Amino acid sequence: EIGYSKVMCVRITYLGELGFELYMPTEQAELVYEAVTGAGAELGLRHAGLKSLASLRLEKGYRDYGHDLDNTDPILRTGLGFTCDFAKQGSFLGAEAT
C-alpha cells in the first residue's frame, strides 16, 4: 500500500538498471504520485523521460522488438543467434531464414 491505495509493484529489467512500474486504480494515481515523489525527494529521486529509459536499455544491450529489430532482420545479424539450436537434429522452424 502507498497512502490509502493498494499498489502492485512490478520490477522491470529491460531498462538495464533497477526499474519498477506501479499499478493502482486510476483515481488513486495522483495521490500515489505525490506520496512517491515526496518520499523520494530526500533520496534524490528525479523524473526520467521515456528517452532516458531507452538509453539505459541500449547501454545494457537489450533490444526492443519493433524499434531495434523486427521480423525482417536475420537472427544472426541481431546478435540473437544464441537463442537457436543450430546443432538440433532435423533443424528447427525458421532455420532457413538464419
C-alpha positions in Angstrom: 0.0 0.0 0.0 1.1 3.6 -0.7 -1.0 6.1 1.1 -4.5 4.7 1.0 -4.1 2.9 -2.3 -3.4 -0.7 -3.0 -0.5 -0.7 -5.5 1.0 -3.5 -7.4 4.8 -3.0 -7.9 6.4 -4.9 -10.8 10.2 -5.0 -11.3 11.1 -4.4 -15.0 14.5 -5.5 -16.1 14.7 -4.3 -19.7 16.0 -1.0 -18.6 19.5 -2.2 -17.7 19.0 -0.7 -14.3 16.7 -1.5 -11.4 13.3 -0.2 -12.5 9.8 -0.6 -11.4 6.2 0.0 -12.6 3.4 0.8 -10.2 -0.2 -0.2 -10.9 -3.1 1.3 -9.0 -6.6 2.4 -9.5 -6.7 5.4 -11.8 -8.4 7.6 -9.3 -5.5 7.0 -6.9 -2.7 7.8 -9.3 -2.2 11.4 -8.2 -2.1 10.6 -4.5 0.4 7.7 -5.2 2.5 10.0 -7.3 2.6 12.7 -4.6 3.5 10.1 -1.9 6.3 8.6 -4.0 7.8 11.8 -5.1 7.5 13.3 -1.6 9.2 10.3 0.0 11.9 10.1 -2.8 12.8 13.8 -2.6 15.2 13.3 0.3 16.9 10.4 -1.6 17.4 12.5 -4.8 14.6 11.0 -6.8 14.3 12.6 -10.2 12.0 12.3 -13.1 13.2 10.5 -16.2 11.6 10.5 -19.6 11.0 7.7 -22.0 14.2 8.5 -23.9 16.2 8.1 -20.8 14.8 4.6 -20.4 15.7 3.8 -24.0 19.2 5.0 -23.4 19.6 2.7 -20.3 18.2 -0.2 -22.3 20.7 0.4 -25.1 23.6 0.7 -22.8 22.7 -2.7 -21.4 22.5 -4.2 -24.9 18.8 -5.0 -24.6 16.9 -5.0 -27.9 13.4 -3.6 -28.3 11.4 -5.5 -30.9 9.8 -3.0 -33.3 12.5 -0.4 -32.6 15.9 -2.1 -32.8 14.8 -5.1 -34.8 11.8 -6.7 -36.4 10.8 -9.8 -38.4 12.8 -8.6 -41.4 16.1 -8.9 -39.5 18.0 -12.2 -39.8 18.6 -13.7 -36.3 22.4 -13.8 -36.6 22.6 -10.1 -37.6 20.7 -9.1 -34.5 23.1 -10.8 -32.1 20.4 -13.3 -31.0 21.9 -16.4 -32.5 22.3 -17.9 -29.0 18.5 -18.4 -29.0 18.7 -21.0 -31.7 20.0 -24.6 -31.5 21.9 -24.9 -34.8 23.0 -28.4 -33.9 19.5 -29.7 -33.4 18.8 -32.9 -35.3 16.2 -32.2 -38.0 16.9 -28.5 -37.8 14.2 -26.1 -36.4 11.3 -24.0 -37.6 12.8 -20.9 -39.3 16.3 -22.3 -39.8 16.3 -21.4 -43.5 15.8 -17.7 -42.6 19.0 -17.6 -40.5 
